[in-house]
Amino acid sequence: MPIAKKSVSLFFALTISLVCVCSATHLPRHIVVKTTRFSLLTPSVVRFESGFPFEDRPSVTFPLRLSQPVPAGTLSWTPSRDGFTLTTNSLTLNYQYALDAKGEVRVDCTHLNVTLTNSKSVLCVGEATGRSPFSSAYPGRITDEWTDLIMGSSANLNGSLDTTDCYAGPDVCYEIYQSRLQLGLLSRDGWVLVDDSATALFDNDPEWKWRIPRRNSNNNNNNNNNNNNNNKYLPRTHKHSNRDWYIFAHGRNYKAALQDFVTLSGAVPLKPFRAYGIWHSREFPYSATEVQDLVHNYRQYDLPLNMFVLDYAWHDGPANPAVVNTTCSQPLVAGGQCVQGFGGYRWNRDLFPDPAAFQSWMHHTAGLELCLNIHDQCGIDRCQVQYEAAALAMGINPSTGSPIPCQVLNKTWARAQSELVLENGDNAGVDYWWNDYGLGGPIDGQWQVNCSANDSATPDQPLGPPSFPHCMHCYHDLVGEKPVLWNAYIRVSRRERLDERGMVLGVYGGLGHHRYPAVGSGDTYEAWKTLAFEIYLTLTAANVATEWNHDLGGFMATDVSWQGPNGTWRHNPELYARWLQAGVFQPLFRNHVSEGGDSNPWVYPNFPVLQAAFHLRHALVPYLYSASYDAYVTGVLPAHPLYYEWPDEEEAYELTRLRNTGAATDEVGGATHTLQHMCGAALTVAP
């Protein structure tokens, strides 16, 4: 029960010298000092708020922050005039309330600092800084969508990347990836600070929880209208007037830090069992017959297979006049990927004459689960089979043929898309979806102009201006508000509402995305450097409890690729073998290649080596599944850095690091093998 502001001020004034050694039953949930509030969430995590009103509703980042009991164990707090000292077995926090010349709460070393119990490290909270993933050399998008929530120091051990989409060549992309890594929850100096001041909240709808803005979001349209898509979430400003900070002070007890994080943010869920096995994916316009032939080849060549992914060519797009009605030949937007056929949810009946029969064969004959690629930014146009029902649900007269734009904030839209489009009719047998986009295009900035925050919808272009692949214009009303994470929440929570395990492929949406697997990938080059960085990214993403998956083998050809027959290209056999071998111990074993490439193992001269990797992964599925259950309980992912186990050994950090490898075609390695890591509790991997 929060202590009233007036009584706390009086209490502090009268008990300057009083020391209270309290059990958990006597420690208040909150300590309020004028316009600031502190909440001890675990012995090593303290929440700090400044500015009224204080917020008790669950946030998208920390939905479980107040659902845990007050930490047990011996601790003490010493009130003073306008301040206090709080001590637990992990930290000592000193606070003294004061205002600066602008009338804002002061946060500096004098007024708020944390000392770690087992070291001399002192956190000066006001000096914590985040790493902007927009370097001067590679500015990327012009929005601040991916500004870190995590702040810390140069000792931070890194976190996740938003996407690996990059088209500037393998050398440049390798540098870009490193420059844009966000901070993680673990640091060698023992602390990080998470700034949750501007992220959205969950409402209390028991049927399907939905996002709502914060009261301090500077939003002039703060009505809680879930059917209104006019709420404009502003970029995070880091202004001091309203703070919601989480101080993680675990020293080098990295496993405890992750345990506390998932306790407050939510567990790492178990994926569907087959997802731990073998995936097949390729950007190719497969027909039903070709899929059946391909699955037959897997069996013929003694290769296990559990999941099958169809890239965008499975459906008709509004700009494919050869297969659409003449009344649907008008593109959904004036240019970009929707014209190229990326959009839509209607099966291409030239390729799949009977979608229901194909899905039944996939499940009952082949014993596989099916994942389909979609680009939601193209909306639902009048050519879609489900258009009339979806239009009526949205209050649109179907006779007008008006397109239904993607409106992620609109709960009615999300329900209509889910129930009427993705879970109904020809799509009823689809197991999982691949939400294919990066919020502002690739990270090398090539699509920066087309994906700026100023690209809003206009009357003549209701779905926004011309777009490029992977650019979600329908999310520009969510700048700074984790829209990618929210779309993943929609997909996963729909399955969970049916008492099934949810999963959706998609890029990283920020801290908290670990609750909605599976995160990862983008269009990458086939290169040794790409392989090296992907292994490293898997390990650093574990520092935010997020399992990454990658396009094993690389998506795009480079000068190391081999020329195949009929204008196709093939992976460098040795590089492909090493990629698959590394993939055995990755969260997902999923090859993926561009349309001109051929990643089928049986066409390679070193097929026995590739086959062995497939079989090893298949044999490890029970082990990986058990290790994933451990991650569900602890927050420690199966693939994690060596320094989790040996945090005080310098060699554990050295062996995990990403080593400069010279030219893009240079093999990663050397006398000392880096990128070593754990795979569960019993296996150590040395690539």
Secondary structure, 3 states (H helix, E strand, C coil): CCCCHHHHHHHHHHCCCCCEEECCCCCCCEEEECCEEEEEEECCEEEEEECCCCCCCCECCCCCCCCCCCCCCCEEEEEECCEEEEECCCEEEEEECCECCCCCECCCCCCEEEEECCCCCEEEHHHCEECCCCCCCCCCCCCCCCCCCEEECCCECCCCCCCCCCCCCHHHHHHHHHHCCCCCCCECCCEEEEECCCCCEECCCCCCCCEECCCCCCCCCCCCCCCCCCCCCCCCCCCCCCEEEEEEECCCCHHHHHHHHHHHHCCCCCCCHHHHCEEEEECCCCCHHHHHHHHHHHHHCCCCCCEEEECHHHEECCCCCCCCCHHHCCCCCCCECCCCCCCCCEECCCCCCCHHHHHHHHHHHCCCEEEEEECHHHCECCCCCCHHHHHHHCCCCHHHCCCECCCCCCHHHHHHHHHHHHCCHHHCCCCEEEECCECCCCCCCCCCHHHCCCCCCECCECCCCCECCCECHHHHHHCCCCHHHHHHHHHHHHHHHCCCCCCEEECCCCCCHHHCCCECCCCCECCHHHHHHHHHHHHHHHHHCCCECCCECCCECCCCCEECHHHCEECCHHHHHHHHHHHCCCCCEEECCCCCEECCHHHCCCHHHHHHHHHHHHHHHHHHHHHHHHHHHHCCCCEEEHHHCCCCCHHHHHCCCCCCCCCCCCCCCCCCCCCCEEECCCEEECC
